[in-house]
Amino acid sequence: MPITEQDVLYEDNHLIAINKRAGDIVQVDETGDEPLDEQVKKYLVKKYNKPNAAFLGVVHRLDRPVSGVILFAKTSKALERMNLQFKTREVQKTYFAVVKKKPLVHAGKLVHWLIKNPQKNVVTAYDKEVPNAQRSELDYQLLGELGGYYLIQVNPLTGRSHQIRVQLSTLNCPIVGDNKYGYPRGSRKGSICLHARQLEFIHPIQKIHVKIFAKLPKDGFWERFEEFKII
C-alpha cells in the first residue's frame, strides 16, 4: 500500500516521520518486498514533482512486525546529525507493548547482554556479560489492564536488534503475537503488539525540541488502548 499524506506524522525541509504499518520492511531485504524507504521516496517525488529521485536517509529502523513512528532524513546533513543523536542516546524513544501476563514488578529497569544469531534472526538475552554480547537497557512501566491484556510503556535506553521483544520475554511477558520470543501463537497479520509511540529529539538543523506522536493502529484490537496516556 503506497504512502499517503495520512501516514505522515511530521515533515519539514530536513526530516519526514511516518506512522509505519506493521508488516512493512524499512529497507530492502531478501524477500524482495518494496521497502518503506522506497515508498517514502515515491511519495516525495510525487508530492514535490521532482524530476529526479528524492534523497532519503534511513535514520533508524523498526522490526517488520512493529508499527509506529519512524524517522527519515531528507538531507545528508540532517541524516548525519540524527545518526549521531541516536548513537549518543540523545533521542528519547517511547513504545507501547501489549502482553497477556502481568509483570510481577510493575515498573523497573532491565539490563541484559544480547547476542544475535543472524542465520536464525533470533536474539538471546543473558543476565551477565558474555563475550561478543551488547549491553542493553530499558525502563518499563505497567500502564493498565484491559480485557485481560496488559499495556506496558517501554523506554529503551539502547537500540539493539529485537531488544524490547527479548527483554520483555525475560519477565515471562512475551508480547502478544510474538511467537519468536515466547508468545504461544503468531498473528495472522504478521504483526506483534509493539508500537513505537513517540520520539523526542532536538531538531538537527533548527535546534528546536521536536516531539512526534503516533496513534495506535486501527485493527480492532490496538485502538482500545488509545485511552492510556504516556506517563
KELUMKOL-383664 format. One record per residue (C-alpha): x negated, y, z negated; residue number from 1. Coordinates in steps of 0.5 Angstrom, whole numbers, plus 500, padded with zeros to 3 digits. Each point is the difference from the previous one (the first is absolute). Layout:
<sites>
+-----+-----+-----+-----+
!   x !   y !   z !   k !
+-----+-----+-----+-----+
!   X !   Y !   Z ! NUM !
...
+-----+-----+-----+-----+
</sites>
This chain:
<sites>
+-----+-----+-----+-----+
!   x !   y !   z !   k !
+-----+-----+-----+-----+
! 500 ! 500 ! 500 !   1 !
! 497 ! 507 ! 502 !   2 !
! 498 ! 505 ! 495 !   3 !
! 505 ! 506 ! 500 !   4 !
! 501 ! 506 ! 496 !   5 !
! 504 ! 497 ! 495 !   6 !
! 494 ! 496 ! 498 !   7 !
! 495 ! 506 ! 499 !   8 !
! 499 ! 502 ! 493 !   9 !
! 495 ! 505 ! 501 !  10 !
! 497 ! 504 ! 505 !  11 !
! 495 ! 506 ! 502 !  12 !
! 495 ! 501 ! 505 !  13 !
! 495 ! 495 ! 496 !  14 !
! 504 ! 495 ! 497 !  15 !
! 506 ! 495 ! 501 !  16 !
! 503 ! 496 ! 495 !  17 !
! 505 ! 494 ! 502 !  18 !
! 505 ! 496 ! 496 !  19 !
! 497 ! 493 ! 502 !  20 !
! 505 ! 495 ! 501 !  21 !
! 499 ! 493 ! 497 !  22 !
! 497 ! 496 ! 506 !  23 !
! 496 ! 505 ! 503 !  24 !
! 493 ! 499 ! 501 !  25 !
! 496 ! 506 ! 499 !  26 !
! 494 ! 498 ! 505 !  27 !
! 500 ! 495 ! 506 !  28 !
! 498 ! 493 ! 498 !  29 !
! 500 ! 493 ! 502 !  30 !
! 508 ! 500 ! 501 !  31 !
! 500 ! 505 ! 506 !  32 !
! 506 ! 504 ! 497 !  33 !
! 500 ! 507 ! 501 !  34 !
! 497 ! 503 ! 494 !  35 !
! 502 ! 506 ! 496 !  36 !
! 495 ! 505 ! 502 !  37 !
! 501 ! 499 ! 508 !  38 !
! 508 ! 501 ! 498 !  39 !
! 498 ! 507 ! 497 !  40 !
! 495 ! 502 ! 506 !  41 !
! 506 ! 499 ! 505 !  42 !
! 505 ! 504 ! 495 !  43 !
! 495 ! 506 ! 500 !  44 !
! 498 ! 499 ! 508 !  45 !
! 508 ! 501 ! 501 !  46 !
! 501 ! 505 ! 495 !  47 !
! 495 ! 505 ! 502 !  48 !
! 500 ! 498 ! 507 !  49 !
! 492 ! 498 ! 500 !  50 !
! 498 ! 498 ! 507 !  51 !
! 494 ! 496 ! 496 !  52 !
! 501 ! 495 ! 495 !  53 !
! 500 ! 504 ! 493 !  54 !
! 495 ! 499 ! 495 !  55 !
! 502 ! 496 ! 494 !  56 !
! 495 ! 497 ! 494 !  57 !
! 502 ! 495 ! 495 !  58 !
! 499 ! 503 ! 493 !  59 !
! 502 ! 493 ! 496 !  60 !
! 504 ! 494 ! 501 !  61 !
! 506 ! 496 ! 497 !  62 !
! 501 ! 493 ! 501 !  63 !
! 505 ! 498 ! 505 !  64 !
! 506 ! 498 ! 496 !  65 !
! 499 ! 506 ! 496 !  66 !
! 505 ! 506 ! 501 !  67 !
! 499 ! 508 ! 498 !  68 !
! 495 ! 506 ! 501 !  69 !
! 494 ! 499 ! 505 !  70 !
! 496 ! 506 ! 502 !  71 !
! 496 ! 501 ! 506 !  72 !
! 496 ! 506 ! 503 !  73 !
! 501 ! 504 ! 506 !  74 !
! 493 ! 503 ! 500 !  75 !
! 493 ! 497 ! 499 !  76 !
! 498 ! 505 ! 494 !  77 !
! 507 ! 498 ! 496 !  78 !
! 498 ! 493 ! 501 !  79 !
! 493 ! 500 ! 498 !  80 !
! 502 ! 504 ! 494 !  81 !
! 506 ! 496 ! 498 !  82 !
! 496 ! 494 ! 500 !  83 !
! 495 ! 503 ! 495 !  84 !
! 506 ! 501 ! 496 !  85 !
! 503 ! 493 ! 500 !  86 !
! 492 ! 498 ! 499 !  87 !
! 499 ! 504 ! 494 !  88 !
! 507 ! 499 ! 497 !  89 !
! 503 ! 507 ! 500 !  90 !
! 506 ! 497 ! 503 !  91 !
! 506 ! 498 ! 496 !  92 !
! 504 ! 494 ! 502 !  93 !
! 507 ! 498 ! 497 !  94 !
! 503 ! 494 ! 502 !  95 !
! 507 ! 496 ! 498 !  96 !
! 500 ! 493 ! 500 !  97 !
! 506 ! 495 ! 498 !  98 !
! 499 ! 494 ! 496 !  99 !
! 504 ! 494 ! 497 ! 100 !
! 496 ! 499 ! 494 ! 101 !
! 500 ! 506 ! 495 ! 102 !
! 493 ! 501 ! 498 ! 103 !
! 498 ! 499 ! 492 ! 104 !
! 497 ! 506 ! 499 ! 105 !
! 504 ! 506 ! 503 ! 106 !
! 494 ! 504 ! 502 ! 107 !
! 493 ! 500 ! 501 ! 108 !
! 493 ! 500 ! 504 ! 109 !
! 498 ! 494 ! 504 ! 110 !
! 493 ! 499 ! 501 ! 111 !
! 497 ! 494 ! 505 ! 112 !
! 495 ! 498 ! 504 ! 113 !
! 503 ! 498 ! 507 ! 114 !
! 497 ! 495 ! 506 ! 115 !
! 503 ! 500 ! 506 ! 116 !
! 500 ! 493 ! 505 ! 117 !
! 500 ! 503 ! 507 ! 118 !
! 502 ! 494 ! 503 ! 119 !
! 506 ! 499 ! 496 ! 120 !
! 501 ! 507 ! 499 ! 121 !
! 501 ! 499 ! 492 ! 122 !
! 497 ! 504 ! 494 ! 123 !
! 498 ! 496 ! 494 ! 124 !
! 500 ! 504 ! 493 ! 125 !
! 495 ! 499 ! 495 ! 126 !
! 500 ! 503 ! 493 ! 127 !
! 493 ! 500 ! 499 ! 128 !
! 495 ! 503 ! 505 ! 129 !
! 497 ! 495 ! 505 ! 130 !
! 495 ! 500 ! 506 ! 131 !
! 503 ! 504 ! 506 ! 132 !
! 506 ! 502 ! 497 ! 133 !
! 503 ! 507 ! 500 ! 134 !
! 503 ! 503 ! 493 ! 135 !
! 507 ! 502 ! 501 ! 136 !
! 504 ! 504 ! 495 ! 137 !
! 507 ! 502 ! 500 ! 138 !
! 505 ! 503 ! 495 ! 139 !
! 507 ! 498 ! 500 ! 140 !
! 507 ! 501 ! 496 ! 141 !
! 507 ! 497 ! 500 ! 142 !
! 505 ! 505 ! 502 ! 143 !
! 506 ! 496 ! 499 ! 144 !
! 504 ! 494 ! 502 ! 145 !
! 506 ! 499 ! 505 ! 146 !
! 504 ! 494 ! 501 ! 147 !
! 494 ! 495 ! 497 ! 148 !
! 495 ! 503 ! 504 ! 149 !
! 495 ! 505 ! 497 ! 150 !
! 497 ! 506 ! 503 ! 151 !
! 492 ! 502 ! 499 ! 152 !
! 497 ! 506 ! 501 ! 153 !
! 492 ! 499 ! 502 ! 154 !
! 495 ! 505 ! 501 ! 155 !
! 494 ! 497 ! 503 ! 156 !
! 493 ! 503 ! 498 ! 157 !
! 496 ! 496 ! 505 ! 158 !
! 502 ! 498 ! 507 ! 159 !
! 499 ! 493 ! 501 ! 160 !
! 503 ! 495 ! 505 ! 161 !
! 506 ! 497 ! 497 ! 162 !
! 499 ! 503 ! 493 ! 163 !
! 506 ! 501 ! 498 ! 164 !
! 503 ! 494 ! 502 ! 165 !
! 495 ! 495 ! 497 ! 166 !
! 499 ! 504 ! 494 ! 167 !
! 508 ! 500 ! 498 ! 168 !
! 500 ! 493 ! 501 ! 169 !
! 495 ! 499 ! 494 ! 170 !
! 505 ! 503 ! 496 ! 171 !
! 505 ! 494 ! 502 ! 172 !
! 503 ! 505 ! 504 ! 173 !
! 500 ! 499 ! 507 ! 174 !
! 503 ! 505 ! 505 ! 175 !
! 507 ! 498 ! 503 ! 176 !
! 499 ! 497 ! 507 ! 177 !
! 492 ! 499 ! 499 ! 178 !
! 499 ! 492 ! 500 ! 179 !
! 493 ! 501 ! 502 ! 180 !
! 499 ! 502 ! 492 ! 181 !
! 505 ! 496 ! 497 ! 182 !
! 507 ! 502 ! 501 ! 183 !
! 504 ! 494 ! 502 ! 184 !
! 502 ! 502 ! 507 ! 185 !
! 499 ! 505 ! 505 ! 186 !
! 504 ! 505 ! 503 ! 187 !
! 503 ! 498 ! 507 ! 188 !
! 499 ! 507 ! 502 ! 189 !
! 492 ! 499 ! 499 ! 190 !
! 500 ! 506 ! 494 ! 191 !
! 499 ! 500 ! 493 ! 192 !
! 503 ! 504 ! 495 ! 193 !
! 494 ! 505 ! 499 ! 194 !
! 501 ! 507 ! 503 ! 195 !
! 495 ! 506 ! 500 ! 196 !
! 504 ! 505 ! 496 ! 197 !
! 496 ! 506 ! 500 ! 198 !
! 493 ! 503 ! 502 ! 199 !
! 497 ! 506 ! 497 ! 200 !
! 493 ! 504 ! 502 ! 201 !
! 497 ! 507 ! 502 ! 202 !
! 501 ! 501 ! 507 ! 203 !
! 493 ! 499 ! 503 ! 204 !
! 501 ! 507 ! 504 ! 205 !
! 505 ! 504 ! 497 ! 206 !
! 497 ! 498 ! 493 ! 207 !
! 508 ! 500 ! 497 ! 208 !
! 503 ! 495 ! 496 ! 209 !
! 504 ! 495 ! 504 ! 210 !
! 505 ! 495 ! 497 ! 211 !
! 503 ! 495 ! 505 ! 212 !
! 506 ! 496 ! 498 ! 213 !
! 503 ! 494 ! 504 ! 214 !
! 507 ! 498 ! 499 ! 215 !
! 501 ! 492 ! 499 ! 216 !
! 502 ! 496 ! 506 ! 217 !
! 508 ! 499 ! 501 ! 218 !
! 500 ! 493 ! 501 ! 219 !
! 506 ! 498 ! 495 ! 220 !
! 495 ! 499 ! 494 ! 221 !
! 495 ! 505 ! 499 ! 222 !
! 504 ! 506 ! 500 ! 223 !
! 504 ! 498 ! 494 ! 224 !
! 493 ! 502 ! 496 ! 225 !
! 500 ! 507 ! 503 ! 226 !
! 503 ! 503 ! 494 ! 227 !
! 494 ! 498 ! 496 ! 228 !
! 495 ! 506 ! 500 ! 229 !
! 493 ! 501 ! 500 ! 230 !
! 497 ! 501 ! 493 ! 231 !
+-----+-----+-----+-----+
</sites>
